[in-house]
Amino acid sequence: IPYIKGISEKISRILQSFNIRVAHKPMITLRQLLTNIKDKDKPRNRQGAVYKINCSDCHAFYIGETSRNLTTRLTEHKRATRKGDVNNHITEHHRLTNHAIDWDSAQCLTFSTNYFQR
């Protein structure tokens, strides 16, 4: 049974009178605390994102999807904009309008590791 300080000892004493021995198990093990410590709360670290990037100077926005994490994809968009990659829609908007891209407000709209759901 799960170990709960104070309660587990009382249960053990009661069951011992019926000649029943109790084995206690910790509620959370050290292994559970130390494994899979990847921060799942930060949306930019999750894979399979559908995301939105806004223009700082107008109401235009770009919606994209990636199977990788959003931080990696945003870095690629920034590099493409800096290098003037004509195959990148964000770069094209920046080049044609000279508007700034609001990278800090980039947000994840949803997540899915299934390609057809993104």
Secondary structure, 3 states (H helix, E strand, C coil): CECCCCHHHHHHHHHHCCCCCCCCECCCCHHHHHCCCCCCCCHHHCEEEEEEEEECCCCCEEEEEEEEEHHHHHHHHHHHHHHCCCCCHHHHHHHHHCCCEEEEEEEEEEECCCHHHC
